[in-house]
Amino acid sequence: MCGRFALRYPSPALARMFQVPTLPELRPRFNIAPGQEVLVIRNRPDQNDREAVFCRGALLDLGDRPP
């Protein structure tokens, strides 16, 4: 179960913590696996604020790459 994580806080709490004006409705999730869509809060390079987007992540094993 390597790489799993949890989302403990609902949308209103996350919006306050990260100073994002709007977030989609989220419920806490306690077994998020690599490859599932998760909410990512990122800085917007063209503006001086943050945005929330959904992304699909994965773990990369960098030890198996060729030299």
Secondary structure, DSSP 8 states (H G I E B T S, - for coil): -TT-EEE-S-HHHHHHHHT-S-------EEEE-TTSEEEEEEE-TTSSSEEEEEEE-----GGGS--
